[in-house]
């Protein structure tokens, strides 16, 4: 998916938290969170543990960028239906520019239906 910093930002945005709120929850300063999101350095073990405990993230996804499909633990371990599997499979075959375009379309759709 993305770098660890981008994943941190993704988790924060998914939970509709600003940097100050998110940083307090995971036990780092807002400045440190900003640096982490910019990939200036990697999170400490304590920060990773806090992410797991507070947001139940899949550590395989967060650290290694792959999920255990079908597992019941973690927000990112979900069973995909056929449509979702086809969308992901097709998305992975796109070049970066096309992936970004699809992401923009998705953002527009979500905003239209107030799902963000």
KOLGU-4560 file (N, C-alpha, C; in nm, 3 decimals, padded with zeros to 5 digits):
<recs>
<n_xx: 00.084 n_yy: -00.119 n_zz: 00.000 ca_xx: 00.000 ca_yy: 00.000 ca_zz: 00.000 c_xx: 00.087 c_yy: 00.124 c_zz: 00.000 mol: A seq: 1 type: UNK>
<n_xx: 00.136 n_yy: 00.160 n_zz: 00.116 ca_xx: 00.205 ca_yy: 00.287 ca_zz: 00.131 c_xx: 00.317 c_yy: 00.272 c_zz: 00.233 mol: A seq: 2 type: UNK>
<n_xx: 00.386 n_yy: 00.382 n_zz: 00.256 ca_xx: 00.490 ca_yy: 00.383 ca_zz: 00.358 c_xx: 00.425 c_yy: 00.380 c_zz: 00.497 mol: A seq: 3 type: UNK>
<n_xx: 00.507 n_yy: 00.356 n_zz: 00.597 ca_xx: 00.455 ca_yy: 00.353 ca_zz: 00.734 c_xx: 00.395 c_yy: 00.489 c_zz: 00.770 mol: A seq: 4 type: UNK>
<n_xx: 00.460 n_yy: 00.596 n_zz: 00.730 ca_xx: 00.406 ca_yy: 00.730 ca_zz: 00.757 c_xx: 00.269 c_yy: 00.751 c_zz: 00.693 mol: A seq: 5 type: UNK>
<n_xx: 00.255 n_yy: 00.706 n_zz: 00.570 ca_xx: 00.127 ca_yy: 00.719 ca_zz: 00.501 c_xx: 00.021 c_yy: 00.632 c_zz: 00.569 mol: A seq: 6 type: UNK>
<n_xx: 00.061 n_yy: 00.515 n_zz: 00.617 ca_xx: -00.034 ca_yy: 00.429 ca_zz: 00.687 c_xx: -00.078 c_yy: 00.492 c_zz: 00.818 mol: A seq: 7 type: UNK>
<n_xx: 00.015 n_yy: 00.554 n_zz: 00.889 ca_xx: -00.023 ca_yy: 00.625 ca_zz: 01.012 c_xx: -00.128 c_yy: 00.732 c_zz: 00.982 mol: A seq: 8 type: UNK>
<n_xx: -00.102 n_yy: 00.810 n_zz: 00.880 ca_xx: -00.196 ca_yy: 00.915 ca_zz: 00.841 c_xx: -00.331 c_yy: 00.855 c_zz: 00.800 mol: A seq: 9 type: UNK>
<n_xx: -00.326 n_yy: 00.743 n_zz: 00.729 ca_xx: -00.448 ca_yy: 00.673 ca_zz: 00.687 c_xx: -00.530 c_yy: 00.630 c_zz: 00.809 mol: A seq: 10 type: UNK>
<n_xx: -00.464 n_yy: 00.572 n_zz: 00.908 ca_xx: -00.533 ca_yy: 00.528 ca_zz: 01.030 c_xx: -00.595 c_yy: 00.649 c_zz: 01.100 mol: A seq: 11 type: UNK>
<n_xx: -00.519 n_yy: 00.757 n_zz: 01.109 ca_xx: -00.568 ca_yy: 00.879 ca_zz: 01.175 c_xx: -00.690 c_yy: 00.935 c_zz: 01.102 mol: A seq: 12 type: UNK>
<n_xx: -00.681 n_yy: 00.947 n_zz: 00.970 ca_xx: -00.792 ca_yy: 01.001 ca_zz: 00.892 c_xx: -00.914 c_yy: 00.908 c_zz: 00.896 mol: A seq: 13 type: UNK>
<n_xx: -00.890 n_yy: 00.779 n_zz: 00.890 ca_xx: -00.999 ca_yy: 00.681 ca_zz: 00.896 c_xx: -01.079 c_yy: 00.697 c_zz: 01.025 mol: A seq: 14 type: UNK>
<n_xx: -01.010 n_yy: 00.732 n_zz: 01.132 ca_xx: -01.075 ca_yy: 00.751 ca_zz: 01.261 c_xx: -01.116 c_yy: 00.896 c_zz: 01.287 mol: A seq: 15 type: UNK>
<n_xx: -01.103 n_yy: 00.981 n_zz: 01.185 ca_xx: -01.146 ca_yy: 01.120 ca_zz: 01.190 c_xx: -01.085 c_yy: 01.195 c_zz: 01.308 mol: A seq: 16 type: UNK>
<n_xx: -00.953 n_yy: 01.181 n_zz: 01.321 ca_xx: -00.880 ca_yy: 01.247 ca_zz: 01.429 c_xx: -00.780 c_yy: 01.345 c_zz: 01.370 mol: A seq: 17 type: UNK>
<n_xx: -00.761 n_yy: 01.458 n_zz: 01.439 ca_xx: -00.654 ca_yy: 01.548 ca_zz: 01.396 c_xx: -00.524 c_yy: 01.498 c_zz: 01.458 mol: A seq: 18 type: UNK>
<n_xx: -00.413 n_yy: 01.561 n_zz: 01.419 ca_xx: -00.283 ca_yy: 01.513 ca_zz: 01.467 c_xx: -00.272 c_yy: 01.520 c_zz: 01.619 mol: A seq: 19 type: UNK>
<n_xx: -00.324 n_yy: 01.624 n_zz: 01.679 ca_xx: -00.315 ca_yy: 01.638 ca_zz: 01.824 c_xx: -00.389 c_yy: 01.526 c_zz: 01.895 mol: A seq: 20 type: UNK>
<n_xx: -00.512 n_yy: 01.499 n_zz: 01.853 ca_xx: -00.591 ca_yy: 01.393 ca_zz: 01.915 c_xx: -00.524 c_yy: 01.257 c_zz: 01.897 mol: A seq: 21 type: UNK>
<n_xx: -00.482 n_yy: 01.228 n_zz: 01.774 ca_xx: -00.421 ca_yy: 01.098 ca_zz: 01.744 c_xx: -00.292 c_yy: 01.080 c_zz: 01.821 mol: A seq: 22 type: UNK>
<n_xx: -00.209 n_yy: 01.184 n_zz: 01.825 ca_xx: -00.080 ca_yy: 01.174 ca_zz: 01.894 c_xx: -00.099 c_yy: 01.147 c_zz: 02.043 mol: A seq: 23 type: UNK>
<n_xx: -00.201 n_yy: 01.207 n_zz: 02.104 ca_xx: -00.227 ca_yy: 01.182 ca_zz: 02.246 c_xx: -00.268 c_yy: 01.037 c_zz: 02.269 mol: A seq: 24 type: UNK>
<n_xx: -00.347 n_yy: 00.982 n_zz: 02.179 ca_xx: -00.394 ca_yy: 00.845 ca_zz: 02.193 c_xx: -00.278 c_yy: 00.745 c_zz: 02.184 mol: A seq: 25 type: UNK>
<n_xx: -00.184 n_yy: 00.770 n_zz: 02.093 ca_xx: -00.075 ca_yy: 00.675 ca_zz: 02.074 c_xx: 00.050 c_yy: 00.710 c_zz: 02.155 mol: A seq: 26 type: UNK>
<n_xx: 00.044 n_yy: 00.819 n_zz: 02.230 ca_xx: 00.152 ca_yy: 00.851 ca_zz: 02.324 c_xx: 00.276 c_yy: 00.916 c_zz: 02.266 mol: A seq: 27 type: UNK>
<n_xx: 00.258 n_yy: 00.996 n_zz: 02.161 ca_xx: 00.370 ca_yy: 01.073 ca_zz: 02.107 c_xx: 00.328 c_yy: 01.219 c_zz: 02.100 mol: A seq: 28 type: UNK>
<n_xx: 00.422 n_yy: 01.309 n_zz: 02.084 ca_xx: 00.388 ca_yy: 01.450 ca_zz: 02.068 c_xx: 00.332 c_yy: 01.474 c_zz: 01.928 mol: A seq: 29 type: UNK>
<n_xx: 00.261 n_yy: 01.583 n_zz: 01.912 ca_xx: 00.206 ca_yy: 01.618 ca_zz: 01.780 c_xx: 00.320 c_yy: 01.638 c_zz: 01.681 mol: A seq: 30 type: UNK>
<n_xx: 00.428 n_yy: 01.698 n_zz: 01.725 ca_xx: 00.543 ca_yy: 01.719 ca_zz: 01.637 c_xx: 00.605 c_yy: 01.588 c_zz: 01.592 mol: A seq: 31 type: UNK>
<n_xx: 00.616 n_yy: 01.494 n_zz: 01.687 ca_xx: 00.671 ca_yy: 01.362 ca_zz: 01.652 c_xx: 00.580 c_yy: 01.291 c_zz: 01.553 mol: A seq: 32 type: UNK>
<n_xx: 00.447 n_yy: 01.302 n_zz: 01.573 ca_xx: 00.354 ca_yy: 01.240 ca_zz: 01.480 c_xx: 00.370 c_yy: 01.300 c_zz: 01.340 mol: A seq: 33 type: UNK>
<n_xx: 00.384 n_yy: 01.430 n_zz: 01.334 ca_xx: 00.403 ca_yy: 01.496 ca_zz: 01.205 c_xx: 00.527 c_yy: 01.441 c_zz: 01.135 mol: A seq: 34 type: UNK>
<n_xx: 00.636 n_yy: 01.425 n_zz: 01.208 ca_xx: 00.759 ca_yy: 01.369 ca_zz: 01.152 c_xx: 00.740 c_yy: 01.224 c_zz: 01.109 mol: A seq: 35 type: UNK>
<n_xx: 00.667 n_yy: 01.146 n_zz: 01.190 ca_xx: 00.639 ca_yy: 01.007 ca_zz: 01.154 c_xx: 00.558 c_yy: 00.999 c_zz: 01.025 mol: A seq: 36 type: UNK>
<n_xx: 00.455 n_yy: 01.083 n_zz: 01.014 ca_xx: 00.371 ca_yy: 01.081 ca_zz: 00.894 c_xx: 00.448 c_yy: 01.122 c_zz: 00.770 mol: A seq: 37 type: UNK>
<n_xx: 00.555 n_yy: 01.200 n_zz: 00.787 ca_xx: 00.639 ca_yy: 01.241 ca_zz: 00.674 c_xx: 00.753 c_yy: 01.142 c_zz: 00.649 mol: A seq: 38 type: UNK>
<n_xx: 00.753 n_yy: 01.031 n_zz: 00.724 ca_xx: 00.855 ca_yy: 00.927 ca_zz: 00.712 c_xx: 00.996 c_yy: 00.978 c_zz: 00.742 mol: A seq: 39 type: UNK>
<n_xx: 01.005 n_yy: 01.075 n_zz: 00.833 ca_xx: 01.137 ca_yy: 01.125 ca_zz: 00.874 c_xx: 01.208 c_yy: 01.020 c_zz: 00.959 mol: A seq: 40 type: UNK>
<n_xx: 01.130 n_yy: 00.942 n_zz: 01.034 ca_xx: 01.184 ca_yy: 00.829 ca_zz: 01.108 c_xx: 01.074 c_yy: 00.728 c_zz: 01.133 mol: A seq: 41 type: UNK>
<n_xx: 01.112 n_yy: 00.611 n_zz: 01.184 ca_xx: 01.017 ca_yy: 00.502 ca_zz: 01.206 c_xx: 00.962 c_yy: 00.508 c_zz: 01.348 mol: A seq: 42 type: UNK>
<n_xx: 00.840 n_yy: 00.461 n_zz: 01.369 ca_xx: 00.782 ca_yy: 00.462 ca_zz: 01.504 c_xx: 00.854 c_yy: 00.365 c_zz: 01.597 mol: A seq: 43 type: UNK>
<n_xx: 00.854 n_yy: 00.399 n_zz: 01.725 ca_xx: 00.914 ca_yy: 00.311 ca_zz: 01.826 c_xx: 00.824 c_yy: 00.189 c_zz: 01.846 mol: A seq: 44 type: UNK>
<n_xx: 00.879 n_yy: 00.089 n_zz: 01.912 ca_xx: 00.802 ca_yy: -00.030 ca_zz: 01.945 c_xx: 00.682 c_yy: 00.008 c_zz: 02.031 mol: A seq: 45 type: UNK>
<n_xx: 00.701 n_yy: 00.103 n_zz: 02.123 ca_xx: 00.590 ca_yy: 00.147 ca_zz: 02.209 c_xx: 00.477 c_yy: 00.209 c_zz: 02.128 mol: A seq: 46 type: UNK>
<n_xx: 00.513 n_yy: 00.284 n_zz: 02.025 ca_xx: 00.412 ca_yy: 00.346 ca_zz: 01.938 c_xx: 00.338 c_yy: 00.239 c_zz: 01.859 mol: A seq: 47 type: UNK>
<n_xx: 00.409 n_yy: 00.141 n_zz: 01.807 ca_xx: 00.347 ca_yy: 00.032 ca_zz: 01.732 c_xx: 00.251 c_yy: -00.046 c_zz: 01.821 mol: A seq: 48 type: UNK>
<n_xx: 00.294 n_yy: -00.073 n_zz: 01.945 ca_xx: 00.208 ca_yy: -00.145 ca_zz: 02.040 c_xx: 00.083 c_yy: -00.062 c_zz: 02.069 mol: A seq: 49 type: UNK>
<n_xx: 00.099 n_yy: 00.069 n_zz: 02.088 ca_xx: -00.016 ca_yy: 00.156 ca_zz: 02.114 c_xx: -00.113 c_yy: 00.154 c_zz: 01.997 mol: A seq: 50 type: UNK>
<n_xx: -00.062 n_yy: 00.154 n_zz: 01.875 ca_xx: -00.149 ca_yy: 00.146 ca_zz: 01.757 c_xx: -00.228 c_yy: 00.017 c_zz: 01.756 mol: A seq: 51 type: UNK>
<n_xx: -00.161 n_yy: -00.092 n_zz: 01.790 ca_xx: -00.229 ca_yy: -00.223 ca_zz: 01.795 c_xx: -00.336 c_yy: -00.223 c_zz: 01.903 mol: A seq: 52 type: UNK>
<n_xx: -00.301 n_yy: -00.174 n_zz: 02.021 ca_xx: -00.395 ca_yy: -00.176 ca_zz: 02.134 c_xx: -00.512 c_yy: -00.079 c_zz: 02.114 mol: A seq: 53 type: UNK>
<n_xx: -00.485 n_yy: 00.040 n_zz: 02.066 ca_xx: -00.589 ca_yy: 00.143 ca_zz: 02.057 c_xx: -00.673 c_yy: 00.133 c_zz: 01.930 mol: A seq: 54 type: UNK>
<n_xx: -00.613 n_yy: 00.086 n_zz: 01.819 ca_xx: -00.684 ca_yy: 00.084 ca_zz: 01.692 c_xx: -00.696 c_yy: -00.055 c_zz: 01.632 mol: A seq: 55 type: UNK>
<n_xx: -00.642 n_yy: -00.154 n_zz: 01.701 ca_xx: -00.652 ca_yy: -00.294 ca_zz: 01.658 c_xx: -00.607 c_yy: -00.314 c_zz: 01.514 mol: A seq: 56 type: UNK>
<n_xx: -00.494 n_yy: -00.250 n_zz: 01.479 ca_xx: -00.444 ca_yy: -00.262 ca_zz: 01.342 c_xx: -00.379 c_yy: -00.398 c_zz: 01.322 mol: A seq: 57 type: UNK>
<n_xx: -00.372 n_yy: -00.440 n_zz: 01.199 ca_xx: -00.302 ca_yy: -00.563 ca_zz: 01.160 c_xx: -00.155 c_yy: -00.527 c_zz: 01.146 mol: A seq: 58 type: UNK>
<n_xx: -00.071 n_yy: -00.582 n_zz: 01.231 ca_xx: 00.071 ca_yy: -00.549 ca_zz: 01.229 c_xx: 00.140 c_yy: -00.598 c_zz: 01.102 mol: A seq: 59 type: UNK>
<n_xx: 00.093 n_yy: -00.709 n_zz: 01.045 ca_xx: 00.149 ca_yy: -00.754 ca_zz: 00.917 c_xx: 00.127 c_yy: -00.646 c_zz: 00.810 mol: A seq: 60 type: UNK>
<n_xx: 00.008 n_yy: -00.590 n_zz: 00.806 ca_xx: -00.022 ca_yy: -00.482 ca_zz: 00.711 c_xx: 00.063 c_yy: -00.360 c_zz: 00.741 mol: A seq: 61 type: UNK>
<n_xx: 00.066 n_yy: -00.319 n_zz: 00.867 ca_xx: 00.135 ca_yy: -00.196 ca_zz: 00.904 c_xx: 00.285 c_yy: -00.204 c_zz: 00.879 mol: A seq: 62 type: UNK>
<n_xx: 00.346 n_yy: -00.313 n_zz: 00.919 ca_xx: 00.492 ca_yy: -00.325 ca_zz: 00.909 c_xx: 00.540 c_yy: -00.382 c_zz: 00.777 mol: A seq: 63 type: UNK>
<n_xx: 00.465 n_yy: -00.477 n_zz: 00.720 ca_xx: 00.513 ca_yy: -00.549 ca_zz: 00.603 c_xx: 00.426 c_yy: -00.532 c_zz: 00.479 mol: A seq: 64 type: UNK>
<n_xx: 00.314 n_yy: -00.462 n_zz: 00.493 ca_xx: 00.225 ca_yy: -00.431 ca_zz: 00.380 c_xx: 00.154 c_yy: -00.553 c_zz: 00.322 mol: A seq: 65 type: UNK>
<n_xx: 00.119 n_yy: -00.649 n_zz: 00.408 ca_xx: 00.031 ca_yy: -00.756 ca_zz: 00.362 c_xx: -00.060 c_yy: -00.799 c_zz: 00.476 mol: A seq: 66 type: UNK>
<n_xx: -00.182 n_yy: -00.832 n_zz: 00.438 ca_xx: -00.285 ca_yy: -00.868 ca_zz: 00.535 c_xx: -00.307 c_yy: -01.018 c_zz: 00.534 mol: A seq: 67 type: UNK>
<n_xx: -00.354 n_yy: -01.066 n_zz: 00.646 ca_xx: -00.396 ca_yy: -01.206 ca_zz: 00.654 c_xx: -00.546 c_yy: -01.208 c_zz: 00.628 mol: A seq: 68 type: UNK>
<n_xx: -00.583 n_yy: -01.240 n_zz: 00.508 ca_xx: -00.725 ca_yy: -01.241 ca_zz: 00.473 c_xx: -00.797 c_yy: -01.352 c_zz: 00.548 mol: A seq: 69 type: UNK>
<n_xx: -00.917 n_yy: -01.321 n_zz: 00.593 ca_xx: -00.998 ca_yy: -01.420 ca_zz: 00.659 c_xx: -00.977 c_yy: -01.427 c_zz: 00.809 mol: A seq: 70 type: UNK>
<n_xx: -00.878 n_yy: -01.359 n_zz: 00.862 ca_xx: -00.857 ca_yy: -01.357 ca_zz: 01.006 c_xx: -00.962 c_yy: -01.268 c_zz: 01.070 mol: A seq: 71 type: UNK>
<n_xx: -00.994 n_yy: -01.293 n_zz: 01.194 ca_xx: -01.095 ca_yy: -01.214 ca_zz: 01.262 c_xx: -01.038 c_yy: -01.101 c_zz: 01.346 mol: A seq: 72 type: UNK>
<n_xx: -00.905 n_yy: -01.088 n_zz: 01.353 ca_xx: -00.848 ca_yy: -00.983 ca_zz: 01.436 c_xx: -00.805 c_yy: -00.865 c_zz: 01.352 mol: A seq: 73 type: UNK>
<n_xx: -00.841 n_yy: -00.746 n_zz: 01.393 ca_xx: -00.793 ca_yy: -00.625 ca_zz: 01.329 c_xx: -00.888 c_yy: -00.567 c_zz: 01.228 mol: A seq: 74 type: UNK>
<n_xx: -00.885 n_yy: -00.437 n_zz: 01.221 ca_xx: -00.970 ca_yy: -00.361 ca_zz: 01.131 c_xx: -00.943 c_yy: -00.395 c_zz: 00.985 mol: A seq: 75 type: UNK>
<n_xx: -00.819 n_yy: -00.429 n_zz: 00.949 ca_xx: -00.783 ca_yy: -00.449 ca_zz: 00.811 c_xx: -00.788 c_yy: -00.595 c_zz: 00.768 mol: A seq: 76 type: UNK>
<n_xx: -00.827 n_yy: -00.682 n_zz: 00.856 ca_xx: -00.841 ca_yy: -00.824 ca_zz: 00.823 c_xx: -00.988 c_yy: -00.851 c_zz: 00.796 mol: A seq: 77 type: UNK>
<n_xx: -01.027 n_yy: -00.838 n_zz: 00.672 ca_xx: -01.168 ca_yy: -00.856 ca_zz: 00.639 c_xx: -01.180 c_yy: -00.958 c_zz: 00.527 mol: A seq: 78 type: UNK>
<n_xx: -01.292 n_yy: -01.026 n_zz: 00.525 ca_xx: -01.320 ca_yy: -01.118 ca_zz: 00.416 c_xx: -01.379 c_yy: -01.036 c_zz: 00.302 mol: A seq: 79 type: UNK>
<n_xx: -01.319 n_yy: -01.048 n_zz: 00.186 ca_xx: -01.363 ca_yy: -00.971 ca_zz: 00.071 c_xx: -01.466 c_yy: -01.050 c_zz: -00.009 mol: A seq: 80 type: UNK>
<n_xx: -01.569 n_yy: -00.978 n_zz: -00.057 ca_xx: -01.663 ca_yy: -01.045 ca_zz: -00.146 c_xx: -01.604 c_yy: -01.043 c_zz: -00.288 mol: A seq: 81 type: UNK>
<n_xx: -01.673 n_yy: -01.103 n_zz: -00.381 ca_xx: -01.621 ca_yy: -01.117 ca_zz: -00.517 c_xx: -01.598 c_yy: -00.982 c_zz: -00.584 mol: A seq: 82 type: UNK>
<n_xx: -01.689 n_yy: -00.889 n_zz: -00.567 ca_xx: -01.674 ca_yy: -00.756 ca_zz: -00.627 c_xx: -01.550 c_yy: -00.686 c_zz: -00.572 mol: A seq: 83 type: UNK>
<n_xx: -01.531 n_yy: -00.691 n_zz: -00.439 ca_xx: -01.415 ca_yy: -00.628 ca_zz: -00.378 c_xx: -01.285 c_yy: -00.693 c_zz: -00.426 mol: A seq: 84 type: UNK>
<n_xx: -01.286 n_yy: -00.824 n_zz: -00.437 ca_xx: -01.167 ca_yy: -00.896 ca_zz: -00.485 c_xx: -01.134 c_yy: -00.855 c_zz: -00.627 mol: A seq: 85 type: UNK>
<n_xx: -01.235 n_yy: -00.844 n_zz: -00.713 ca_xx: -01.214 ca_yy: -00.804 ca_zz: -00.852 c_xx: -01.163 c_yy: -00.660 c_zz: -00.860 mol: A seq: 86 type: UNK>
<n_xx: -01.219 n_yy: -00.573 n_zz: -00.776 ca_xx: -01.174 ca_yy: -00.433 ca_zz: -00.775 c_xx: -01.027 c_yy: -00.422 c_zz: -00.733 mol: A seq: 87 type: UNK>
<n_xx: -00.991 n_yy: -00.492 n_zz: -00.629 ca_xx: -00.853 ca_yy: -00.487 ca_zz: -00.581 c_xx: -00.759 c_yy: -00.548 c_zz: -00.684 mol: A seq: 88 type: UNK>
<n_xx: -00.797 n_yy: -00.658 n_zz: -00.742 ca_xx: -00.714 ca_yy: -00.723 ca_zz: -00.843 c_xx: -00.691 c_yy: -00.630 c_zz: -00.962 mol: A seq: 89 type: UNK>
<n_xx: -00.798 n_yy: -00.567 n_zz: -01.010 ca_xx: -00.785 ca_yy: -00.474 ca_zz: -01.121 c_xx: -00.705 c_yy: -00.351 c_zz: -01.083 mol: A seq: 90 type: UNK>
<n_xx: -00.726 n_yy: -00.301 n_zz: -00.964 ca_xx: -00.655 ca_yy: -00.182 ca_zz: -00.916 c_xx: -00.505 c_yy: -00.208 c_zz: -00.912 mol: A seq: 91 type: UNK>
<n_xx: -00.465 n_yy: -00.324 n_zz: -00.868 ca_xx: -00.323 ca_yy: -00.357 ca_zz: -00.859 c_xx: -00.254 c_yy: -00.362 c_zz: -00.995 mol: A seq: 92 type: UNK>
<n_xx: -00.330 n_yy: -00.383 n_zz: -01.101 ca_xx: -00.272 ca_yy: -00.388 ca_zz: -01.235 c_xx: -00.254 c_yy: -00.249 c_zz: -01.297 mol: A seq: 93 type: UNK>
<n_xx: -00.311 n_yy: -00.146 n_zz: -01.234 ca_xx: -00.301 ca_yy: -00.010 ca_zz: -01.287 c_xx: -00.166 c_yy: 00.051 c_zz: -01.255 mol: A seq: 94 type: UNK>
<n_xx: -00.126 n_yy: 00.149 n_zz: -01.337 ca_xx: -00.005 ca_yy: 00.224 ca_zz: -01.305 c_xx: -00.039 c_yy: 00.327 c_zz: -01.197 mol: A seq: 95 type: UNK>
<n_xx: 00.061 n_yy: 00.390 n_zz: -01.139 ca_xx: 00.042 ca_yy: 00.481 ca_zz: -01.026 c_xx: -00.053 c_yy: 00.595 c_zz: -01.060 mol: A seq: 96 type: UNK>
<n_xx: -00.039 n_yy: 00.653 n_zz: -01.176 ca_xx: -00.124 ca_yy: 00.765 ca_zz: -01.216 c_xx: -00.272 c_yy: 00.723 c_zz: -01.221 mol: A seq: 97 type: UNK>
<n_xx: -00.298 n_yy: 00.607 n_zz: -01.278 ca_xx: -00.436 ca_yy: 00.558 ca_zz: -01.286 c_xx: -00.491 c_yy: 00.523 c_zz: -01.148 mol: A seq: 98 type: UNK>
<n_xx: -00.404 n_yy: 00.467 n_zz: -01.060 ca_xx: -00.446 ca_yy: 00.439 ca_zz: -00.923 c_xx: -00.487 c_yy: 00.567 c_zz: -00.852 mol: A seq: 99 type: UNK>
<n_xx: -00.410 n_yy: 00.672 n_zz: -00.871 ca_xx: -00.442 ca_yy: 00.800 ca_zz: -00.808 c_xx: -00.572 c_yy: 00.857 c_zz: -00.862 mol: A seq: 100 type: UNK>
<n_xx: -00.597 n_yy: 00.837 n_zz: -00.990 ca_xx: -00.723 ca_yy: 00.883 ca_zz: -01.049 c_xx: -00.842 c_yy: 00.807 c_zz: -00.989 mol: A seq: 101 type: UNK>
<n_xx: -00.828 n_yy: 00.677 n_zz: -00.974 ca_xx: -00.934 ca_yy: 00.596 ca_zz: -00.912 c_xx: -00.956 c_yy: 00.642 c_zz: -00.768 mol: A seq: 102 type: UNK>
<n_xx: -00.849 n_yy: 00.669 n_zz: -00.696 ca_xx: -00.861 ca_yy: 00.718 ca_zz: -00.558 c_xx: -00.937 c_yy: 00.850 c_zz: -00.555 mol: A seq: 103 type: UNK>
<n_xx: -00.911 n_yy: 00.939 n_zz: -00.650 ca_xx: -00.983 ca_yy: 01.066 ca_zz: -00.658 c_xx: -01.131 c_yy: 01.045 c_zz: -00.685 mol: A seq: 104 type: UNK>
<n_xx: -01.163 n_yy: 00.953 n_zz: -00.773 ca_xx: -01.304 ca_yy: 00.922 ca_zz: -00.803 c_xx: -01.373 c_yy: 00.867 c_zz: -00.678 mol: A seq: 105 type: UNK>
<n_xx: -01.305 n_yy: 00.779 n_zz: -00.607 ca_xx: -01.361 ca_yy: 00.723 ca_zz: -00.484 c_xx: -01.386 c_yy: 00.834 c_zz: -00.381 mol: A seq: 106 type: UNK>
<n_xx: -01.289 n_yy: 00.924 n_zz: -00.365 ca_xx: -01.307 ca_yy: 01.036 ca_zz: -00.272 c_xx: -01.429 c_yy: 01.120 c_zz: -00.309 mol: A seq: 107 type: UNK>
<n_xx: -01.446 n_yy: 01.148 n_zz: -00.439 ca_xx: -01.563 ca_yy: 01.225 ca_zz: -00.483 c_xx: -01.693 c_yy: 01.154 c_zz: -00.450 mol: A seq: 108 type: UNK>
<n_xx: -01.698 n_yy: 01.024 n_zz: -00.477 ca_xx: -01.819 ca_yy: 00.946 ca_zz: -00.448 c_xx: -01.849 c_yy: 00.947 c_zz: -00.298 mol: A seq: 109 type: UNK>
<n_xx: -01.746 n_yy: 00.927 n_zz: -00.217 ca_xx: -01.767 ca_yy: 00.925 ca_zz: -00.072 c_xx: -01.814 c_yy: 01.061 c_zz: -00.020 mol: A seq: 110 type: UNK>
<n_xx: -01.756 n_yy: 01.166 n_zz: -00.072 ca_xx: -01.799 ca_yy: 01.301 ca_zz: -00.031 c_xx: -01.942 c_yy: 01.328 c_zz: -00.073 mol: A seq: 111 type: UNK>
<n_xx: -01.979 n_yy: 01.281 n_zz: -00.192 ca_xx: -02.115 ca_yy: 01.302 ca_zz: -00.241 c_xx: -02.218 c_yy: 01.239 c_zz: -00.148 mol: A seq: 112 type: UNK>
<n_xx: -02.184 n_yy: 01.124 n_zz: -00.095 ca_xx: -02.278 ca_yy: 01.053 ca_zz: -00.010 c_xx: -02.247 c_yy: 01.070 c_zz: 00.139 mol: A seq: 113 type: UNK>
<n_xx: -02.165 n_yy: 01.171 n_zz: 00.172 ca_xx: -02.131 ca_yy: 01.203 ca_zz: 00.310 c_xx: -02.082 c_yy: 01.083 c_zz: 00.389 mol: A seq: 114 type: UNK>
<n_xx: -02.005 n_yy: 00.997 n_zz: 00.322 ca_xx: -01.957 ca_yy: 00.877 ca_zz: 00.388 c_xx: -01.819 c_yy: 00.896 c_zz: 00.451 mol: A seq: 115 type: UNK>
<n_xx: -01.757 n_yy: 01.011 n_zz: 00.431 ca_xx: -01.624 ca_yy: 01.033 ca_zz: 00.490 c_xx: -01.633 c_yy: 01.067 c_zz: 00.636 mol: A seq: 116 type: UNK>
</recs>
